[in-house]
Amino acid sequence: MEWGIHLPHLGRNVDRRTLTGFAREAERLGCHSAWVSDHICWPAEFASKYPYSKDGSFGPSPDMSWLDAISTLTFVAACTEKIRLGTTVLILPYRPPVQTAKQIATLDVLSEGRVILGAGVGWMAEEAAVLGMPWDLRGRRTDEQLEIFRTLFEDAAPRFQGEFYQFPEVGFEPKPVQKPLPIWIGGSSTPAFRRVARYGQAFHAAFQPRPVVADEWRQCREACGAIGRDPDELTLSLRVFLDPAKAMEPEKSIAGSPEEMLETIGRLKEIGVSHILLDPVARGGVDARLDALRAFMEDVAPRA
């Protein structure tokens, strides 16, 4: 099992010292990857429903500190050496594709090949409106952006003529170090599962009960079969809360004692999960979350 960790780039105590110390300790503990979430700004009131809560509510308030995803990973790349750097997930419809491709390629070069591009279509229409970006047909727009990334990252003389985006032959250097750059697709819809099969190296699920993840993974594998791709090429990743005190919903968490955590991890292994992104929950701020991670990596991970 590979272990990822969500970085403290949102909430209280969002600063250089906290982020540096957390990232370096996660690397020392042997975490496979460090991850950031993606929101930029959103209205104080909105009607869109968050897909990973029972009532559609979204907990963070619009005045909460939230560092930019790509900029944060670029900073973390400079203060670490080995840990991989992922987005969970980057909302492609918020961004112009060529500029985003340049940012991702730059991050992969400066980190010496450590980027994992987690990508999705998003859920908050109001945030896209604030950013001045179209929300209609966002799935097709996302697919076209992924095609553009492939073109820019792989072609010597890239050009593109699509339904939504076009550009003539351009120079695009440097390319990412990784060939191909790993793309992990998030989402919980049939188009998302097809996107995994067509573009992804992994399906990156989040905060879903185990039976739901198992069914979504089955659909991803079936989508691979439909286009003649070997489904065993894919990785199944799951983002969960790391919750020693059992404060969160149990079906979305690795929670309780080390023995209880090991039992949960075993059940996740049974459905094919091989990468778990831990989102620590603990009273006492960032230091307490880091203590929870430290205890997990020392007492649980070696036995999982």
Secondary structure as GFF3:
##gff-version 3
##sequence-region A 1 304
A	DSSP	beta_strand	2	6	.	.	.	ID=ss1
A	DSSP	alpha_helix	16	28	.	.	.	ID=ss2
A	DSSP	beta_strand	33	36	.	.	.	ID=ss3
A	DSSP	alpha_helix	69	79	.	.	.	ID=ss4
A	DSSP	beta_strand	84	87	.	.	.	ID=ss5
A	DSSP	beta_strand	90	91	.	.	.	ID=ss6
A	DSSP	three_ten_helix	92	94	.	.	.	ID=ss7
A	DSSP	alpha_helix	97	110	.	.	.	ID=ss8
A	DSSP	beta_strand	115	120	.	.	.	ID=ss9
A	DSSP	alpha_helix	125	130	.	.	.	ID=ss10
A	DSSP	alpha_helix	138	154	.	.	.	ID=ss11
A	DSSP	beta_strand	160	161	.	.	.	ID=ss12
A	DSSP	beta_strand	166	167	.	.	.	ID=ss13
A	DSSP	beta_strand	183	185	.	.	.	ID=ss14
A	DSSP	alpha_helix	190	199	.	.	.	ID=ss15
A	DSSP	beta_strand	202	206	.	.	.	ID=ss16
A	DSSP	alpha_helix	210	226	.	.	.	ID=ss17
A	DSSP	three_ten_helix	231	233	.	.	.	ID=ss18
A	DSSP	beta_strand	235	243	.	.	.	ID=ss19
A	DSSP	three_ten_helix	250	252	.	.	.	ID=ss20
A	DSSP	beta_strand	253	255	.	.	.	ID=ss21
A	DSSP	alpha_helix	258	270	.	.	.	ID=ss22
A	DSSP	beta_strand	273	280	.	.	.	ID=ss23
A	DSSP	alpha_helix	285	299	.	.	.	ID=ss24
A	DSSP	three_ten_helix	301	303	.	.	.	ID=ss25
###
